[in-house]
């Protein structure tokens, strides 16, 4: 069960942030299409973009903006439309 969880919905997209024992995870859902951005729980490693929270890693990024660009591409939306919960705002290196 996640220690921390926060969810925000805007423009038909739900952004959900949670932490597991090993990762900080930010997921996005738009009409059943998903994208996930994950980082180690310490918050200093590169960000991994996946199609789902447990899916295979597609790419790694140093910057949060680049990871969000990729997540938005997976959802077919502009990066500026992704609702990022406050707890996830400091992800990236």
N, C-alpha and C positions, 0 to 999 in steps of 0.2 A: 504494500500500500504506500502511495506517495507520501512523503513528509510534508511537502508544500504543494499546493495546487491553486491555480488561478485561471479563470476563463473569461474571455471577452468575445463578443460577437458584433460584427459590423458588416454591412453590405453583403449579407448572406454568407459570410466566412466566419468560422469560429476558430479563434486562437486559444490554445490551451497549454499552459506551462505547468510542469510538475517535475519533481525530483525523485529519483530512485536511489538505491544504495550506491550506484556507480555513475549515474549520469543526470545531467540537467536536460530536460527534453521540452521542446516547443513544437506542438503539432498544429496543423491547420487543416480544416475540413471545409470543403465547398461542395455541397450536393453529393456527398459520398466520395469525392476525389480528395485524397489526402497528400500531405507533404509533412516531413518532420525535420527538425534541426536539433542535433544533439551535441553535447559537450561533456567532458568529464565533470564529475561533481565538484572538483576543486576549482573549476572554472578557468583553467589556464591553457587547455589544449585547443587544437584546431576544431572548428565546427564541422560536423558530419551531416550531410544532407541525404535523406532517405525518402523513399516513396511512402513509407509507413514508419511508426516508431520502432518496430522490430525488423524492418526490411533491410535489405542489403544496402550498404553505403554506395551512393552514386558519385559523390565528390566531397572533397574537404576544402575548407576555406579558413583563412585567418580572420577575415573581417565579417562582422555580422551582416552588413549591408549586402555583401556578395552572396552570402548564404540565403538571405531573404529574397534576393533576385532569383536565385535558382528555385526556391520553394514556390515563388509566385509563378514562375514559368511552368512548373509542374501542375499548378492549379489553373493556368490559363488566365491569370489576372495581372494587373500592374502591382509592383511591389508596394506602392503607397497605399493600396487597399488592404493589406494584411494587418489585422488587428493584433498587436503585440502586447500581451499582458505586462504590467509594470515589472514584475519579478524577472522577466526575461530580457529586459532592456539592456542589461550589462553583459550579455553573452558576446563572445568573440575575444580576440587577443588584443 
